[in-house]
Amino acid sequence: MDTNSLFTNIHEHVSRRTDIRSIIISIVLVLMGVAAFYASIMEESESSSVSMFIMTLGAALLLVGVFRLFWKSHGWFYTPTQSRIAVKSEFYDTSDFRSLKSVLESSNFSGEKTVKSGNTGGIRMDYMYSKDRKFAAVQLFQFSSYIYQPVTEVFYYKDMAADEFICCAEKKMF
């Protein structure tokens, strides 16, 4: 069994890079915030509620833009299709481990769905998938000694298998 986790054993076609679109959106938000802040200062009646609202809106836009610029400007991408990667987790009861593992090993996601996820559980399934649904990576973890530890290797799916996995994951059923 591979003891590396999903996030330390990244697939060769997954890379972390700068997201130009996110940077552009962040810069636009910062500029809108500065413009709104400047407009509120130039308002003649400084005590008006409209001026205070515009100043608050400008400050909020400025803060959101700076936050996005520093913390959201990088992302994971599936390089063959240049699609952004999303990361999620689902929780299952410990008794469902064998069923989940056999479904992941067989890559048969179109069969009878018998396991439903919950808000908590002894088994956690971490997965990442490309937004174009052409790639998915999955790993199961078990709660032990106050942390979730990997109990399976990382399963990788491409094309139709990835799309079928993502459909099951979105329905929260396996």
C-alpha positions as CSV (number, residue, x, y, z in Angstrom):
1,M,0.0,0.0,0.0
2,D,1.2,3.5,-0.9
3,T,1.4,5.5,2.3
4,N,1.7,8.9,0.5
5,S,-1.4,10.9,0.5
6,L,-3.3,12.3,-2.4
7,F,-1.7,15.7,-2.0
8,T,1.9,14.6,-1.6
9,N,1.8,12.2,-4.5
10,I,0.6,14.4,-7.3
11,H,0.0,12.9,-10.7
12,E,2.4,13.7,-13.5
13,H,-0.4,15.6,-15.4
14,V,-1.4,17.8,-12.5
15,S,0.6,21.0,-11.8
16,R,0.3,24.0,-9.7
17,R,0.6,27.2,-11.6
18,T,-0.4,30.9,-11.7
19,D,-4.0,31.5,-12.7
20,I,-4.0,34.6,-15.0
21,R,-7.8,34.9,-15.0
22,S,-7.8,35.1,-11.2
23,I,-5.1,37.7,-11.1
24,I,-7.0,39.9,-13.6
25,I,-10.2,39.6,-11.6
26,S,-8.2,40.5,-8.4
27,I,-6.7,43.6,-10.1
28,V,-10.1,44.7,-11.4
29,L,-11.5,44.4,-7.8
30,V,-8.6,46.4,-6.4
31,L,-9.0,49.2,-9.0
32,M,-12.8,49.3,-8.4
33,G,-12.2,49.5,-4.6
34,V,-9.7,52.3,-5.0
35,A,-12.1,54.2,-7.4
36,A,-15.0,53.8,-5.0
37,F,-12.9,54.9,-2.1
38,Y,-11.7,58.0,-4.0
39,A,-15.2,58.8,-5.1
40,S,-16.4,58.7,-1.5
41,I,-13.6,61.1,-0.4
42,M,-14.5,63.5,-3.3
43,E,-18.1,63.6,-2.2
44,E,-19.0,67.1,-1.0
45,S,-21.3,66.1,1.8
46,E,-18.9,63.9,3.7
47,S,-21.5,62.9,6.3
48,S,-24.0,61.5,3.9
49,S,-25.0,57.9,4.1
50,V,-24.3,57.4,0.4
51,S,-20.7,58.5,0.9
52,M,-20.2,56.2,3.8
53,F,-21.8,53.3,1.8
54,I,-19.5,54.0,-1.2
55,M,-16.5,54.1,1.2
56,T,-17.5,50.8,2.8
57,L,-18.0,49.2,-0.6
58,G,-14.7,50.5,-1.8
59,A,-12.9,49.1,1.3
60,A,-14.6,45.7,0.9
61,L,-13.7,45.5,-2.8
62,L,-10.1,46.5,-2.0
63,L,-9.8,43.8,0.7
64,V,-11.4,41.1,-1.4
65,G,-9.1,42.0,-4.4
66,V,-6.0,41.9,-2.2
67,F,-7.1,38.6,-0.6
68,R,-7.7,37.0,-4.1
69,L,-4.4,38.4,-5.4
70,F,-2.3,36.8,-2.6
71,W,-4.2,33.6,-1.8
72,K,-6.2,32.7,-4.9
73,S,-3.7,33.5,-7.7
74,H,-2.3,30.0,-7.9
75,G,-4.2,26.8,-8.6
76,W,-4.0,23.1,-9.5
77,F,-4.5,22.3,-13.2
78,Y,-4.9,19.2,-15.3
79,T,-2.2,19.9,-17.9
80,P,-3.5,17.9,-20.9
81,T,-6.7,20.0,-21.1
82,Q,-5.6,23.0,-19.0
83,S,-8.6,22.5,-16.8
84,R,-8.7,23.7,-13.2
85,I,-8.7,21.1,-10.5
86,A,-11.3,21.0,-7.7
87,V,-10.7,19.2,-4.3
88,K,-13.4,17.7,-2.1
89,S,-13.8,15.3,0.7
90,E,-16.7,12.9,1.7
91,F,-17.2,11.0,4.9
92,Y,-18.5,7.4,5.2
93,D,-19.2,5.0,8.0
94,T,-16.3,2.6,8.8
95,S,-18.4,-0.4,7.9
96,D,-18.6,0.9,4.3
97,F,-14.8,0.7,3.7
98,R,-14.8,-2.6,1.9
99,S,-17.6,-1.6,-0.5
100,L,-15.9,1.7,-1.2
101,K,-12.5,0.1,-1.8
102,S,-13.9,-2.5,-4.1
103,V,-15.8,0.1,-6.2
104,L,-12.6,2.2,-6.5
105,E,-10.4,-0.8,-7.4
106,S,-12.9,-2.1,-10.0
107,S,-13.6,1.4,-11.5
108,N,-17.2,0.3,-11.8
109,F,-19.2,3.4,-11.0
110,S,-22.3,2.5,-12.9
111,G,-23.4,-0.4,-10.8
112,E,-25.8,-0.6,-7.8
113,K,-25.2,2.3,-5.4
114,T,-25.3,1.1,-1.8
115,V,-23.1,3.5,0.1
116,K,-24.2,7.1,1.0
117,S,-21.9,9.7,2.4
118,G,-22.6,11.7,5.6
119,N,-21.3,14.7,7.4
120,T,-18.9,12.7,9.6
121,G,-17.5,9.2,9.7
122,G,-14.6,6.9,10.3
123,I,-13.7,6.9,6.6
124,R,-12.9,10.0,4.6
125,M,-12.6,9.9,0.8
126,D,-10.5,12.8,-0.6
127,Y,-10.6,13.4,-4.3
128,M,-9.6,15.9,-6.9
129,Y,-11.1,16.3,-10.3
130,S,-10.7,18.5,-13.3
131,K,-13.6,20.8,-14.1
132,D,-13.8,19.3,-17.6
133,R,-14.3,15.9,-16.0
134,K,-11.4,14.3,-17.8
135,F,-9.4,13.4,-14.7
136,A,-10.0,12.3,-11.1
137,A,-7.7,11.1,-8.3
138,V,-9.1,9.4,-5.2
139,Q,-7.8,8.1,-1.9
140,L,-9.5,6.7,1.2
141,F,-8.4,7.6,4.8
142,Q,-9.4,6.1,8.1
143,F,-9.7,7.9,11.4
144,S,-7.1,6.5,13.8
145,S,-5.1,8.1,16.6
146,Y,-7.0,11.4,16.2
147,I,-6.1,11.9,12.6
148,Y,-7.1,10.5,9.2
149,Q,-4.4,8.2,7.9
150,P,-4.3,6.9,4.3
151,V,-5.5,3.3,3.9
152,T,-5.5,2.9,0.2
153,E,-3.2,3.9,-2.6
154,V,-4.2,6.8,-4.8
155,F,-6.6,5.8,-7.6
156,Y,-6.4,7.7,-10.9
157,Y,-9.2,7.8,-13.5
158,K,-9.2,9.5,-16.9
159,D,-11.8,10.3,-19.5
160,M,-15.1,8.2,-19.1
161,A,-14.0,6.6,-15.9
162,A,-13.3,10.0,-14.4
163,D,-16.7,11.3,-15.6
164,E,-18.5,8.3,-14.1
165,F,-16.7,8.8,-10.8
166,I,-17.5,12.5,-10.6
167,C,-21.2,11.7,-11.3
168,C,-21.2,9.3,-8.4
169,A,-19.3,11.7,-6.2
170,E,-21.7,14.6,-7.0
171,K,-24.7,12.4,-6.0
172,K,-22.7,11.4,-2.9
173,M,-23.4,7.7,-3.6
174,F,-21.2,4.7,-4.3
